[in-house]
Amino acid sequence: MVTIGLGVYFSRRQTSAKEYFVGSGHMNPVLIGVSLFATLLSTISYLSMPGEAAGKGPVVALGMLALPLVYFVVAYGLLPVYMKHRVTSAYELLETRLGLSVRLLGAAMFLALRLVWMTLLIYLAANAMVVMMGISASWIPIIVMGTGIVSIVYTTLGGLRAVVVTDAMQTVLSFGGAILVIVTVTFACHGLSWLPVRLETGGEHGLLHMKFLWQSNWDTQPFFSLDPKTRVTVLGTWASVFVWYTATLGGDQTSVQRFMATRDVRAARRALATQLMTGGTVQ
């Protein structure tokens, strides 16, 4: 009801297509950056990354070291181009440079990707909800339909401003949920005994060192390997994070539209920095 209320509220402020799609191009860059974070942090990532780090090893977290390079490429290589042309859709530039057929192909690929992506997100979120609430799995279709209907209604009514404000609320809930889990587990364990790290002395000189209790379950994660059976490497993780974030922040319509909601290239860079810092902190 809150999100639908936001959609109704912002629908009264719609005076033009520019206001509807990009908030008249004068939105707060920090709020836009937070919105980008909430949009690109999927339920899949939020639920799977802690399990990946605990069960397979911490190399996945080292991928965040590629984010400064992502910022440099997107902020100084792509954002000036977008902000110069002030496009509403990233695919307008494809038509200008390569023709209408390429623009239609790019738009179609984006729609197909995001349709599958959102379908999986809503379904996995519904699965998580029935487990946390202790209800029957027969509720999953109802939760999926309800979530879809609410999302369509508030975004259709409120435009980008309603989406950005809702994303900010989602970010607060994400941070709050993570903090609440830590506090709850700490109280349940009567302290920090749940941490998988122990300080021990050992070795020839009896030096103090850290021991990770889950390390025996971790994969072998070398810096680099040509063995196709090696599941994860440090260099491969860096490359994966760099390519994914650069492509998503620099070419995905969900990102470009939000950058277009800022005043100028400097504000767009602040939005990008906010997204990367928030994402790096959470992940």
N, C-alpha and C positions, 0 to 999 in steps of 0.2 A: 504493500500500500504506500509506503514511503517513496519508493521509486516512481510509481505511477503518479503520486502527488507532485513529485519534482517535474515529471513530464508535463503535467497540466499547468504547473506554475510557469515553466519556461515557454510553453506554447503561446502564452499571452504576449511574449516579447518578440515573437517572430514577425519581422517586418520586411524581410527580403531573403532571397536564396543565400546570399553571402552570410547573413546572420544565422540561418538554419544550418548550413554546412560547415562553416569555419568560425562561428561566433563573431562575425564582423572583422576578424583578423586582429583583435585587440585583447586577447585573453591572457591571463597571468601565466608566464612561462613555467613557474614552479608547479602550478596546478596542472599544466599541460604535461610536464614531465612525470608527475605522479600518475596522471591518467595513462600515459604510455606504459609505465611500469605495470599498472593493474591490468591493462589490456594484454600485454605480452607475457605476463606471468600466468600461465595456465594452471588449471587444477592438476594436470599431469605433472608439471614441474614442482608444484607446491607439495604434492604428496610423495613424489618419487625421489627427488634429490636427497632428502635426508636418509632414506633407505639405501640409496645408491652409495652415499658416502660412508654410512655405518657398515653396510654389508659387503661392499666391494673395495672400498678404499677412498682416500681423500683426494685423489687426483682430479676428480670432477670439480672440486672447489678451486683448484689451481687454474682452471679455465678462466676465472675472473681476471687473471693477470693480463688477458688479451684485451680487456675493455678500454684501456687508454689508447691502444692502436685503433680500435673501433671508433672512438671519439674523434681522433685526428682525421681519419678517412671520411667519416660522415660529415663532421662539422665543417671541414675545410674543403672537401672535395665535392660533396653532393648538396648540402644545404644552400650554399650561395647560388647554385643553379636553380633550385626550386624557388627560393625567395625572390630571385630576379624575375621569374616568369609569373609568380603568384598564381599558380594553377590550383584548382580545386581538386582535380584528380591527377595522380601521378602519370596516368596513361595519356593525358593530353600531350605530354612531351613526346611520347612515342609516335603519336599521329603527326606532330609537327616535323619530327626528324625522319620517320620511317614509313609514314603512311597510315591510312585508316585500318587496313587489314591487320597490321602489327598491333595497333592499339586495341582492336577487338580481341585479338588472340591473348594479349596480356591481361585484359580485363576478365576474359573467360577463365583463364588459368587462376587468377586471383579468386574469383567467385567459387570455383571448384575446390580450391585449397581451403578457403575459409569455411565453406559449407561442411566439408568433412571434419575440419578442425573443431568447429563449434558443436557439431553433433557429438563428437567424442567427449568434449569437455562437459557438456550438459549431462550426458549419460554417466560419465565417471563421477561427476559431482553428486548425481542422484544416488549412485551406488554407495558413495561415502556417507551420504545423509541417512540412508536406511540402516547402515551399520551403526552409526553414532546414536541414532534415535531408537535403535532396537525394535524396529518395525519390520513388517513383512516385505519381501522383495516385490510383492505385487503392487506396492505403492510407487515403484520406479516409473512406470509410464505416466502416472498422474503428476509426479514431481517434474518430469521432463516437460510435459505439456504445459503445466503451470508456469514453469520458468521461462519457457519459450514465449508464451502469450504475454507475460509481464514485460519481458525484454522488448518485444516488438511494439507494445503499446507505448511504453515510456520513451523509447528512442524515436518513434514516429512522431509523437507529440512534441517532445522537447528539443529535438535536434542535438547538435554537438554539445551545447552547454549542459543539458541534462545528463548526457553521457559522461562528461568530464567530472561533474559533481558526484555522480554515482560511483565513478572510478575512485575518486578521493575517499569516499566512504568505504569502499572495498579495501583500499590500502590500509586504512585505519583498522579494519577488522582483521586483515592478514597479520599486521604487526601485533595487534592485541591478542589474537588467537595464539600466535607463537609464544608470546610472553606468558599468557595464561597457562599454557601447557608446561612451560618451564617451572612456573611457580607452583602449580598443582603437583607435579612430580616431585619437586624439592620438598614440599610439605609431607607428601605421602611417604617419602623415603627418610624423613627426619634429617635432612641435610643434603649435601652434594655427593652422597655415596653412589648415586646413579651415573655420575660422570665416568666415561670409559677410559680415564687417564689416571695413572698412579705415579707418584714420585718414588723412585727406588734408588738405592745405592748399590753399586756392584762394580764388577770389572777389576782389573789389576790394581787400580788406584782408588777404588771405592768412591768414584765420582757419582754425583746425583744426576739422574736422568729420568726421562718420562717413559712410561710403558703404556701402550695402547692395548686395552684388554680385548678389543675386537680384531686385533691385527692378524691373529691366526686364521681368520675367515676371509681375509682380503685376497684379491687377485694379485698376481705379479703385474706391476704397473711400471715398466721401465720408462726412461725418458724418450727412447726411440727404439723401434724394432721393425724389421722387415718380415717377421714371422706373422702370417695371416691368422694364426691361432691366438695371437696376443690380443686380448679383448680391448684394452685401453692403454694408451701411452700418453705421457705428458705433452709431447709435441702434437700428437693427434688431437688431444683435447683442446689445446690452444687454437689449432687450425679450425676445428669444428666451431668453437665459440666465436672466433673472428668472422668466419664466413656467415654463420647464422645471424649474428647481430648486425653485421654490415648489410646483409641482404634485407633483413626485416626492418631495421631502422632507416635504411637508405632507399628502399624501393617498395616497401609494402604500403598499400593505400591507407591502412589504419594508422601508420606512422606519419606519412606525408600529409594527410588531412589535418592532423593535430599540429604539425609544424606550421602549416598554413594559417592556423588560428592565432599565431603569435605576431607581434608587430613587425619585426625585422629579423635579419640573420643573426644578430647578436642575441636577441630574445630566444630564437630557435635553438641556438647553441646552449643557452642556459637550460632550456627544456630538456635537451639531449643529455646534458651533464646531470641533471636531476634524475632522469630515468636510470642512467647507468650507475650512479651512486646508490640510489635506492635499491636497484636490483642486485648490485654487488653486496650490499649490506645484508639483505634478506637471504640471498643464496649462499 
